[in-house]
Amino acid sequence: MTPPIGRTRERGIETLSLDATATRNALSAPLVAELADALTDCAKDPDVRAVVLTHTGGTFCAGADLRDPPDPDAFVALLRQLVALPRPVVARVTGHVRAGGLGLLAACDITAASTASTFAFTEVRIGVAPAVVSLPLLPRTDPRALARYYLTGERFGAPEAARIGLLTAAGDDVDTVLAPVLDGLRRAAPQGLTETKRLLTVRVLEAFERDAADLTALSARLFASPQAREGMTAFLERREPVWVL
């Protein structure tokens, strides 16, 4: 079986790739666990200057794997690990991002996507809420925009994602966008990067300390509800849920 996380390194930049293309890189228990292990290795390795989080296939991440979901606490821990990692984490997106995948993006320090990428908070359409992903999203993203996209589940593009703070930058060629970013990280002193990231993530980590337990409980309650069961069943059966008017 192909590992769900690919790993390569070039000039101090460790690239971790979501490689579970058969499930559109959905957040399964194995994928979350292996990504957490890879990040732990990066944190311990003094030769890693920064981490790039990217993907294979046309979808960066489709959200939670409804057939093999991770433990909610494990997903919260993964998001916190990305935020607290003593190395900058750069997201590189050339495809679609949905639901929990947007939490991964928000937990990264710098995010870039191609203009072909699309984004949507689809939780509301299956009867749940973007609870846990709000931990990194609320401190970093425009609240008015989140109100619209959280409540409607609408799809939006990369320019809008950049406008609302979900992305750092967007462009036709994401590698062209990221070239000066990676060059800058390679030129930076490791100590400078670690301490500067610590300054930048204080508010986000405060949100984890304050709200993680409540939002994890909310997520678990919603996923166990009758409406969520109908929503997930409808999604898997490729039909509209009963509440659609």
Long-range contacts (C-beta under 8 A, 24 or more apart in sequence): 3-34, 4-28, 4-30, 4-31, 4-34, 4-35, 5-31, 5-34, 5-35, 5-38, 6-56, 7-38, 9-47, 9-48, 11-186, 12-47, 12-48, 12-49, 12-50, 12-186, 13-48, 13-49, 13-50, 13-51, 13-52, 13-182, 13-185, 13-186, 14-42, 14-45, 14-48, 14-50, 14-51, 14-52, 15-51, 15-52, 15-54, 16-42, 16-51, 16-52, 16-53, 16-54, 17-54, 17-55, 17-56, 18-53, 18-54, 18-55, 18-56, 18-60, 18-61, 19-55, 19-56, 21-56, 21-57, 21-59, 23-62, 23-65, 24-57, 24-58, 24-59, 24-61, 24-62, 24-96, 25-55, 25-56, 25-57, 25-59, 25-60, 25-61, 25-62, 25-101, 26-61, 26-62, 26-63, 26-64, 26-65, 26-66, 27-61, 27-63, 27-64, 27-65, 27-69, 27-70, 27-75, 27-100, 27-101, 28-65, 28-67, 28-68, 28-69, 28-70, 29-65, 29-68, 29-69, 29-70, 29-71, 29-74, 30-68, 31-65, 31-70, 32-70, 32-74, 32-75, 32-78, 33-70, 33-74, 35-78, 36-74, 36-77, 36-78, 36-81, 39-78, 39-81, 39-82, 39-85, 40-81, 42-85, 42-87, 43-85, 43-86, 43-87, 46-190, 48-87, 49-87, 49-185, 49-186, 49-188, 49-190, 49-193, 50-87, 50-88, 50-89, 50-90, 50-182, 50-185, 50-186, 50-193, 51-85, 51-87, 51-88, 51-89, 51-90, 52-89, 52-90, 52-91, 52-92, 52-178, 52-182, 53-82, 53-89, 53-90, 53-91, 53-92, 53-104, 53-108, 54-91, 54-92, 54-93, 54-94, 55-93, 55-94, 55-95, 57-95, 58-95, 58-96, 59-95, 59-96, 59-97, 59-98, 59-101, 60-91, 60-93, 60-94, 60-95, 60-96, 60-97, 60-101, 60-104, 60-105, 60-117, 61-97, 61-98, 61-100, 61-101, 61-104, 62-96, 62-98, 62-99, 62-101, 63-98, 63-99, 63-100, 63-101, 63-122, 63-123, 64-99, 64-100, 66-232, 66-235, 66-236, 67-236, 69-223, 72-132, 72-216, 72-219, 72-220, 73-216, 75-100, 75-103, 75-132, 76-132, 76-135, 76-208, 76-212, 76-215, 76-216, 79-103, 79-104, 79-107, 79-132, 79-133, 79-135, 79-136, 79-208, 80-107, 80-135, 80-205, 80-208, 80-212, 82-107, 82-108, 82-136, 83-107, 83-136, 83-201, 83-204, 83-205, 83-208, 84-201, 84-205, 85-197, 86-194, 86-197, 86-198, 87-193, 87-194, 87-197, 88-185, 88-193, 88-197, 90-178, 90-181, 90-182, 90-185, 92-174, 92-175, 92-178, 93-117, 93-167, 93-174, 94-174, 98-122, 99-123, 99-130, 99-133, 100-132, 100-133, 102-130, 102-133, 102-137, 102-166, 103-130, 103-132, 103-133, 103-135, 103-136, 103-137, 105-166, 105-167, 106-133, 106-136, 106-137, 106-140, 106-141, 106-166, 107-136, 107-204, 109-197, 109-200, 109-201, 110-168, 110-181, 111-166, 111-167, 111-168, 112-167, 112-168, 112-169, 112-170, 112-171, 112-174, 112-177, 112-178, 112-181, 113-158, 113-161, 113-167, 113-170, 113-174, 114-158, 114-170, 114-171, 114-172, 114-173, 114-174, 115-157, 115-158, 115-159, 115-170, 115-171, 115-172, 116-158, 117-157, 117-158, 117-161, 117-170, 118-155, 118-156, 118-157, 118-158, 119-149, 119-155, 119-156, 119-157, 119-158, 119-160, 119-161, 119-166, 120-149, 120-153, 120-154, 120-155, 120-156, 121-149, 121-150, 121-153, 122-153, 123-150, 123-153, 124-150, 124-151, 124-152, 124-153, 125-153, 125-231, 125-241, 126-228, 126-231, 126-232, 126-234, 126-235, 126-241, 127-222, 127-225, 127-227, 127-228, 127-229, 127-230, 127-231, 127-232, 127-241, 128-219, 128-222, 128-223, 128-225, 128-228, 128-231, 129-218, 129-219, 129-222, 131-215, 131-216, 131-218, 131-219, 131-222, 132-212, 132-215, 132-216, 132-219, 134-211, 134-215, 135-204, 135-207, 135-208, 135-211, 135-212, 135-215, 136-204, 136-207, 137-166, 138-207, 139-203, 139-204, 139-207, 140-165, 140-166, 140-204, 141-165, 141-166
